[in-house]
Amino acid sequence: MSKKNAGVLLMLLCASMWSTGGILMKFVPWNAMVLSGMRSLIAGITIAVFMAIKHIPFTMDRRIFASGAALCCTYTFFVIANKLTTAANAIVLQYTAPVFIVVIGLCFMHVTFSRLDIAAVSLSLVGISLFFFDQLTPGGIIGNISGIAAGISMAIMYIINGGIEADRRLNAILTAQALCFLIGIPFLFVGEPIELTGTSVSCILLLGVVQLGIPYILYAKAAESCPPLACCLLGAVEPILNPVWVFLIDGEHPGMMALIGGAIVIATITIWSILGGTSQGKGASPC
């Protein structure tokens, strides 16, 4: 098997494992910040053990810290969104990251984008707006806004990570886990005590090891041979599978307007990637 094909398979496996987050979080009835912190603690231990086995030293600089901080925001906003809106809404809204790469590039980095890029942004914004017709409760609106914030912070992380080496990428991912843990721990002492049951403990372990830790190790490896465009396209497996697991196991399903909006967002970004969005090399990569 060629190195490129191996990278594609690793990225598919990575995205499939990421997609289990929505359903696993539904079975952990904890404060969103505590859930995020404990998940990242376990993921961080998993990544640190891997780095130790591979003799990858821990290093820190401004770029690594900035990437880790952006990824930490992505984790936190996604967990909040998953608690306050449907799993489908949370993951599809996070999947708008390429849209915000274009927006950030145009507004703050003086990057030139094609008409294809602008069209993709416009259609995706139409799809995003449809989510709010199904979630008009205060919690639903905050959940949707958190999902969009996760997409923005993920876009920032991808921009910072452009061209970064695999070892430094792992250091940034490990930094994100540490930050999430530090942010989440104080919430252990706010509100009701967390409920430690066999189900919640099992699910938080799976979230840390299977849904976050191992997939990010796979992503760091896949990115060495799998082009950014391919990573972005293969990553579409996550928003497609995430609500499927939740529907099959928990029976939760998004409203009709959210389904239409999600289809518009996923189809737009997928077609945009296939047609070569930002391929002219004048802006940040979409992944």
C-alpha positions in Angstrom: 0.0 0.0 0.0 1.4 3.4 -1.0 2.1 6.0 1.7 -0.7 8.3 0.2 -3.3 5.5 0.4 -2.3 4.7 3.9 -2.8 8.4 4.8 -6.3 8.3 3.3 -7.2 5.2 5.3 -5.8 6.8 8.5 -7.8 9.9 7.9 -11.0 8.0 7.3 -10.5 6.0 10.5 -9.7 9.2 12.3 -12.9 11.0 11.2 -15.0 7.9 12.0 -13.7 7.8 15.5 -14.3 11.6 15.9 -17.9 11.0 14.9 -18.6 9.0 18.1 -18.4 12.2 20.2 -22.0 13.2 19.9 -23.5 9.9 21.2 -20.9 9.3 23.9 -21.5 12.8 25.4 -25.2 12.2 25.7 -24.5 9.5 28.3 -22.3 11.7 30.5 -24.7 13.9 32.5 -22.0 16.3 33.7 -21.5 20.0 33.4 -20.2 20.7 29.9 -16.9 22.3 31.1 -16.2 19.3 33.5 -16.9 16.9 30.6 -14.6 18.8 28.3 -11.8 19.0 31.0 -11.9 15.3 31.9 -12.1 14.2 28.3 -9.0 16.2 27.5 -7.2 14.9 30.6 -7.6 11.4 29.4 -6.8 12.3 25.8 -3.7 14.2 26.9 -2.4 11.2 28.8 -3.0 9.1 25.7 -1.1 11.5 23.5 1.7 12.0 26.0 2.2 8.2 26.3 2.4 8.0 22.5 4.9 10.8 22.3 7.0 9.2 25.0 7.0 5.8 23.2 8.1 7.6 19.9 10.6 9.8 21.8 8.9 13.0 20.6 10.1 15.8 22.9 7.7 18.3 24.3 8.4 21.8 23.0 6.6 25.1 23.2 6.6 28.3 21.3 4.1 31.0 20.4 2.8 29.2 17.4 2.3 25.9 19.2 0.6 27.7 22.1 -1.7 29.7 19.8 -2.7 26.5 17.9 -3.3 24.7 21.1 -5.5 27.6 22.5 -7.6 27.6 19.3 -8.1 23.9 19.5 -9.0 24.2 23.2 -11.7 26.7 22.2 -13.0 24.3 19.5 -13.3 21.5 22.0 -15.0 23.6 24.6 -17.5 25.3 22.3 -18.4 21.9 20.7 -19.1 20.3 24.1 -21.3 23.2 25.1 -23.1 23.1 21.7 -23.6 19.3 22.0 -25.2 19.8 25.4 -27.6 22.6 24.4 -28.6 21.7 20.8 -28.8 18.4 18.8 -25.6 16.5 18.0 -26.4 17.1 14.3 -26.5 20.9 14.7 -23.3 20.9 16.8 -21.2 19.0 14.4 -22.4 20.5 11.2 -22.0 24.0 12.6 -18.4 23.1 13.6 -17.9 21.8 10.1 -18.2 25.4 8.8 -14.5 25.9 9.6 -13.5 26.3 5.9 -16.1 29.1 5.5 -14.5 31.0 8.3 -11.0 30.5 6.8 -12.2 32.4 3.8 -13.9 35.1 6.0 -10.8 35.5 8.2 -8.6 35.6 5.1 -10.6 38.3 3.4 -11.2 40.5 6.5 -7.9 40.2 8.4 -5.2 38.7 6.2 -5.8 40.5 2.8 -6.1 37.1 1.1 -7.6 36.9 -2.4 -10.2 34.2 -3.0 -12.0 33.0 -6.1 -15.7 33.4 -6.9 -16.0 29.7 -6.1 -14.8 30.5 -2.5 -17.2 33.4 -2.1 -20.1 31.3 -3.5 -19.3 28.5 -1.0 -19.3 31.0 1.9 -22.7 32.5 0.8 -24.4 29.1 0.4 -23.0 27.9 3.7 -24.3 30.9 5.5 -27.7 30.2 4.1 -27.5 26.7 5.4 -26.4 27.9 8.8 -29.3 30.3 9.1 -31.8 27.5 8.7 -30.6 25.9 11.9 -32.0 28.7 13.9 -35.6 28.1 12.7 -35.6 24.8 14.6 -33.9 25.9 17.8 -35.7 29.0 18.9 -35.4 28.3 22.7 -32.7 30.2 24.6 -30.7 27.1 25.1 -31.0 26.1 21.5 -29.9 29.5 20.3 -26.9 29.5 22.6 -26.1 25.9 21.5 -26.1 26.9 17.8 -23.9 30.0 18.5 -21.5 27.7 20.4 -21.4 25.4 17.3 -20.5 28.3 15.1 -17.9 29.5 17.6 -16.4 26.0 17.4 -16.1 26.4 13.6 -14.4 29.8 13.9 -11.9 28.6 16.4 -11.2 25.4 14.3 -10.6 27.7 11.3 -8.1 29.7 13.3 -6.3 26.5 14.4 -6.0 25.3 10.8 -4.6 28.7 9.7 -2.0 28.6 12.4 -1.1 25.0 11.6 -0.5 25.7 7.9 2.8 23.9 7.1 3.6 22.9 10.7 5.6 19.8 11.3 3.9 16.6 12.6 5.9 16.6 15.9 5.0 20.3 16.5 1.4 19.5 15.6 1.3 16.8 18.3 2.7 19.3 20.8 0.0 21.8 19.9 -2.7 19.1 20.3 -1.2 18.1 23.7 -1.2 21.8 24.7 -4.9 22.0 23.8 -5.7 19.0 26.1 -3.8 20.6 29.0 -5.6 23.9 28.6 -9.0 22.3 28.4 -8.3 20.3 31.6 -7.2 23.5 33.5 -10.3 25.4 32.3 -12.7 22.6 33.1 -11.4 21.5 36.6 -12.8 24.6 38.6 -16.3 23.7 37.4 -16.0 20.5 39.5 -16.8 22.7 42.4 -19.6 24.6 40.8 -23.2 23.3 41.0 -24.2 19.7 41.8 -21.5 17.1 42.3 -20.8 15.0 39.1 -22.5 11.6 39.0 -20.0 8.8 38.8 -21.7 5.7 37.3 -20.4 2.8 35.3 -21.9 4.4 32.2 -20.5 7.9 32.7 -17.0 6.7 33.6 -16.9 4.2 30.7 -18.1 6.9 28.2 -15.6 9.5 29.5 -12.8 7.0 29.1 -14.0 6.2 25.5 -14.3 9.9 24.8 -10.7 10.6 26.0 -9.0 7.6 24.4 -11.1 6.5 21.4 -12.9 9.7 20.3 -10.1 12.2 20.9 -6.7 10.8 21.9 -6.1 8.1 19.3 -7.8 10.0 16.4 -5.6 13.0 16.8 -2.5 10.8 16.8 -3.8 9.3 13.5 -4.5 12.8 12.1 -0.9 13.9 12.9 0.4 10.9 11.0 -2.2 11.1 8.1 -1.4 14.7 7.5 2.2 13.8 6.5 1.1 12.1 3.3 -2.6 13.1 2.9 -2.9 16.6 1.3 -4.9 19.2 3.3 -7.7 19.2 0.6 -8.1 15.4 1.0 -8.1 15.7 4.8 -10.9 18.2 4.6 -12.9 16.1 2.2 -12.4 12.9 4.2 -13.2 14.8 7.4 -16.8 15.1 6.1 -17.3 11.5 7.4 -17.6 13.0 10.9 -20.6 15.3 10.4 -22.3 12.5 8.4 -21.8 9.7 10.9 -22.1 11.8 14.2 -25.9 12.3 14.1 -26.4 8.8 12.7 -25.0 7.2 15.8 -27.1 9.5 18.0 -30.3 8.7 16.1 -29.7 4.9 16.1 -28.7 4.7 19.8 -30.5 7.6 21.5 -33.3 8.4 19.1 -32.5 12.1 18.8 -33.0 13.7 15.5 -32.7 17.3 14.2 -35.7 19.2 12.9 -36.5 19.4 9.1 -35.0 22.9 8.7 -31.8 21.8 10.4 -31.6 18.7 8.1 -32.0 21.0 5.1 -29.5 23.4 6.4 -27.0 20.7 7.3 -27.4 19.1 3.8 -26.7 22.6 2.2 -23.6 23.1 4.4 -22.1 19.6 3.9 -22.9 19.5 0.1 -21.5 23.0 -0.4 -18.2 22.5 1.4 -17.7 19.0 -0.1 -18.3 20.3 -3.7 -16.2 23.3 -3.0 -13.3 21.1 -1.9 -13.7 18.8 -4.9 -13.7 21.8 -7.3 -10.5 23.1 -5.7 -11.5 25.9 -3.4 -8.5 28.1 -2.4 -6.4 25.9 -4.7 -4.7 28.9 -6.3 -2.4 29.1 -3.4 -3.2 32.7 -2.4 -4.8 31.9 0.9 -4.9 29.5 3.8 -5.7 25.9 3.1 -9.2 24.8 4.1 -7.8 22.2 6.4 
